[in-house]
Amino acid sequence: MKRLALPLLITFGLLSICMLMAVYPLSVWESGVRGLSIWWEVLFPSLFPFFVISELLLGLGIVHFMGTLLHPFMRPVFRIPGTGGFVAAISYASGYPVGAKLTAKLWEQKQITREEGERLVAFTTTSDPIFLIGAVSVGFFHMPALAGVLAIAHYGSGLIVGLLMRFHGPKDSSELNTEALPEEGNRLKHAFHAMHQARESDGRSLGQLVQQAIRSSLQLMTVVGGLVVFFSVILELFTEAGLMNGMYHWLEQVLLFLGLPPELSQSLVGGLFEVTLGARYAGTLEGVPLIYKAAAAASILSWGGLSVHAQVVSILNSTPLRYLPFMFARAVHAVLAAVIVFLCWNPIMNTVDTLNGAAPSDSSLFTGIHLLPSQLAMTMILIGGLMMITTVYVWIKQLTAKFQD
């Protein structure tokens, strides 16, 4: 009977959704078109090129080249192989779910273990800068100067999650024989040698690489688009049926207990399902101080929404990587991002606070660019300090282990 409980629950849920779709056909149509528009106008042009390029770089051996160079840094700090540095750089530039896709590829090539893959995908699932600046800061908030604070909160907390995830898994799980490197000699030379070996072992011509990269990227984009449309329809159906009112009321009580505006409940519940809808709700709230709306947007961007979670799960389905560590990391990422917004708001947004006395349109992109040097400096100090603390901690543990031996 216990084995039948979950299938029966899923079947009941799907039948309920079908009934709601029959009751609210117009809402289904409008939300489906809205989700399709988000996929075609935002996600496809921003993600598809990165999918193709990452496939080509994997086939050409560039990942192995970067992995050899970054191994001495990534291993002690994040407990992942050097190839994780390449994954982090590409995913931070292109957004979710590129990090999951590259992590799955590294698993297929036997470059990482299960725990290393779980650590890697936990802190490389982030929004892309184009969406953060163009869609959220400019499109939803109409304040480009806000991009700096959101970037610090989102990407800075992502790196902090990476530092925290180094404690995930057994202590000996980060040792991979497949990435054993010579201790002596020129590391750059070893990096080129690793790239050459990877290219030879791949064996595909450049034409085959391009063809297969485009084919696999289109397949993945189809999955991403389908999930975005699906969750857009589900959220609209639940809203029309009044099922979201209970979640709104419960979250409002939690926000009041924490001393936060209860009006944030709609954006947070929307962001629970779909990041674009949640960020849009946060930007259009009226009567709520900007700092709270920014913290909600940063938290939503870091959580990613169940739509992104479903994308990641579908990508990692062919690997033994588990979902629970990823979900826990996303929750921690969301909380840290909101906290960092509150911590950094006053020292960073003083200039923007002055502009708030005028129309929001007066805060131009040049204001945001003008604020970036101080924001970047604070980010580098924060992240650099955490990495130094982590490195010193690792060295102390290694020295202690040597003396005990």
N, C-alpha and C positions, 0 to 999 in steps of 0.2 A: 504493500500500500504506500509506503514511504517513497518507493521508486516512481510511483505514478503521480505523486503530489505535484512535483514541478512541471511535468508535461501537461497535467490538467490545468494548472494555474496559468501556464503560458497560453494554452488553447482558449481558456475563458477570457483572458486579456485580449487576445486577437479578435475573438468574436465580439467582445464589447466595443473594440475600436471599429470594427466593420459596421456595427449598428449605429455608432455615432457618425460615421461617414455617410450613412444613408439618411440620417436625420439632418445633418448640416452639410449638404453637398456644395453649397456656394462657398462656405468657409474652407472646405477641403481644396476647392479649386484655387481660391485666392492665396491660401498659405502655400500650396504646392508651387504656384507660379512665383511667389515671393522667394521660396527656397531655391527654385531653379535659377532665378535671377541672381541671387547671391552667389551661387556656384559658378554661373557663366561669366558674370561681370567682375567678381572679386577673386574667387578661389582658382578658377581655371587659369587665367593669365598669370597669376602670381605663383602658383605651385607647379604647373606643368613644365615650364622650362627648367626648374630646379630638379624635378624628377628625372628628366632626360639627362641633364648634365651630370647628376650624381651617378647615374648608371654608367655613363661613359667614363667618368673618373675611376669608378671601381674597376671597369674592364681594362683601363690603361695602366693600372697599378699605382695611380697617384695616392690612393689611400694608404698603401703600404709604405710609400715614400714618406708621407706625413707621419705615419705611425712610428716609423723608426726614429725620426727626429724628435717627436714629442714624447716618446716612451719614458725618458728620465723624469719628465715633469708630471705626466698624467698618472703614472703608476703610484708614486708616493702620496700625491695629493688627493686623487679621486678613486684610487684603486681600480682603474680601468687601463687597458692597453693604450698605447699612443694613438692608435687609429681612432679612439674616442675623441681626440682633439679635432680631427677632421670632421667627424659627425657633428660635434658641438658647433663648429664654425658654420657648416652648411645649414644645419637646422635653425640656428639663431638667425641666419640671414633669410631663410625661406619660410619658416614657420611650420606649425604642425600640419600633417603628420610625417614630415620628412625624416625626423630623427628616428621614429619607429621603423620606417622603411629601410634606412641605412643600417640600423641595428640588426634587423632581420637578415640583411645581406651579409653582415659580418658574421652572424651565427652560421649561415649557410656555408661560408668560407672557413669556418672553424677558427675564427680569429678571436672569439670571446667565449667565455663560459656563460652559464645561465645567470649566475649572480652578477657578473660584469654587465651582461645585457640589461638586466633589470636596473642596475645603477645608472647605466648610460641613458636608457630611454626615460628614466625618471626625471632627469634634469635637462634633457635636450628637447622636450616637448614644449615649445614656446610659440608665441605669436610672431609673425614676421614684422619687421619695422614698417613696411609699407602699410599694412593693415593698422598697426598701432598709431602711426602718424596720420595717414590719409583718411582711413575710415573712422577711427575712434576720436582722435584729437580734433581733426578738421571737420569731418562729416557729422559726427554725433554731438560733440561739445562745442564746435565752432570756435575753438581756442587752440591754435597750433602750438602756443607756448607751453601747453600742458604736456606735450609729447615727452619732454625731458624727464619730468617727474614720473610719468607712467613707465618710461624706459628703465629708469633706475630701479623702480619698485619691481617691475616684471623680470628683467634680466638679472638684476642683482640678487633678488630672492631665488631665482633659478640656480645661480651658482652656489648660493648658500645651501640649497637642497642637495646639490651635488656633493658638497662637503659633508652634509649629514648622512647621505646615502653611502658614504665610504664605510660606515659601520654596519651596513647591511650584508648579511651572509657570513659564513664561517671565515676564520682568519686566513686559512690556507687556500681559499677559493680564488684568489687573485693571481695565482701562479699558473701561467700558461706555458707549456713547453713549446707551443707553436710560435711563440714570440721571443724565444730565447735569443739574445743578441750578443755579439762579441763585446767583451769589456774593453778591448784595446783597439786602436786604430782610429781612422777618421770616420766619425759618425755619418757625415755627409756622403762619403763613399759607400758605406753600408746601406744608406737610404736609397741611393741610385741602384745598388745591386739588388735590394729587395724589390724595387719597382720593376726592374728588368725580369727578375724571376717570376713575379706575379703576372706580367704581360705574357711571358712565354707559356706559363701554365694555363692562362685563359685560352689562348690559341685562336680566338675569333678575329676576323679581319675588321677593319674600321667600318666598312659598309654593314657587316653583320651586327656590329656593336650598335650602330645608329638605329638600324631597323628594329632590333630587339628592345633597345631602350625606349623607342617611341611606342612600340606595342605594349610593353609592360606598364609604361607610364599612363597610357590611355586607359588601360584596364583599371589601374588604381584610381585614376581620376573619376571613372564611372562609379566605382564604389563610394568614393568620397561624396560625389554629387547625390547619389541615391540616399545616403545617410542624412545629408543636410536636408533634403526635401522631406524625408520620412519624419525627422524630429520636428521640422517646422510644422508639418501637418498635425502631428501628435499634440504639440503644445497648443496649437490653435483649437483643436477639438476639445482638449481638457478645459481650456479657457471658456469656450462657448457653452460647455455642459455644466460649468460652475464647479468643476472638481478642483480648480486651483484656489478657490476661495479659502478652503481649509488650510492649505499650505501658506497662503498669504497671512491669514490670521495667526497661525502658529509662529511664523517667522517674525511678524510684527511684535509679538510678545517677547520673543528672544531679543530683538533689537532694542526694545524699550528697556529691558532688564540690563542690557549692556550700555545704555545711555546713548544709543544711536537713533537717528531719525527712522521711524517706522515706515516712511514712504519708500525706503530702499527695498522693501520686500518684493515688489513687482520685478525690479531689475535683477535681484539676486535669484529669484525663482526662475525667471526667464533664462538667466545665465547658467542655471543648473542644467538646463536642457540644451541650449544653443548659445554659443558665445556671442554671435553677432546680435541676436535679439536682446540679450541681457545688456550688452554694452550700449545698444541704442536706447533702451529704456533708461539706463543710468544717465545718459547725456541729455535726455529730454525731460527729466524731472524738474518740476517747478517748486520753489519755496524751500529747497534743500541747499545748504551751504556747499560750495564747490568742492571743498576738501572731502566731504563725505561721498559725493558723487564720484570723485576721482578714485577714492579708496575702493568703492564698489566696482568701478570699471577695472582697476588693477587686479582685484580679487577674481573677477569673472574671467579676465584674460588668462590668469594663471591657472584657474580650474580647468578651463577649456570647454566645458559643457559635455553632456553625455554624448553629443554627436561626435566630438573629437575622440572621446573615450571609445566609442564604438568603432571609429576608424582605426584607432591604434590596435584594438583587440582583433579586428579583422586582418590587419597586417601581420600581427604576431601569432596568428592562429597556427601557422606552420612551424612555430618554434615552441620550445618548452618554457618560454618566459611567462611568468604569472602576472595576473592582472592586479591582485591585491596590493603588492608593493607599489605599482604604478598609481593606483587610486589613492593610497596613503600619501605618496609624494605630492600628488596634485592638491590634496587637501592642505598639506603643510605649505605648499607653494602659495596657495590662495591666501592663507592667513598671514604669512610673512610679507606678501606683497602689500596687503592693506596696512600692516603695521609700519612698513617702510615709508608708505605715503604719509602717514601721520608724523613720523620722525623727521622726514626731509622737507615737509611742506614749508615751514616758516623760513629756514635758511635759504631755500631755493626760490620760493614763489613770492618773495617780497615785491619784486618788480611787477609780477603779474597781479598781486593784490592791489597795487596802485592802479593798474589798468582796469580792474573790475569796477571802478567808479564810473568808467565810460562804458560805451556799448561793447559787447563781447567781440564784435567784428573788428574793433580797434586793435586787438591783440594779434598782431600779424605774425607770420612765420619768422620774420627777422628778429622779433622779440625772443622767440624760442631759440633761434640760433645764437643770439646774444647771451642767453642764459646757459648754453651748453657747456662752455669751458668750466664754470664752477660746478655744474652738475657732474660732468665727467671726472673732475678732480675728486669730488666727494665719493663717487662710485669707486674709483680706483683705490682710494684710501681704505674704504670699507672692505672691498673684496680682497685687496692686497693684504690688509691686516689679518683677515680671516685665513687666507692661504698661508701666511707666515706662521700663524699660530698652529695651523694644522701640520705644516712641515716640521716645525720644532717639536710638536707632539710625536710625530712619527720618528724623528731622529732620537728623541729621548727613549722611546720604546725600544728602538733597535739597540741603542747603547746599553739599556738595562738588560735586554736579552743576552747580549754578548758577555756582560759581567756575570750573569747568572750561569752561563755555560762554563 
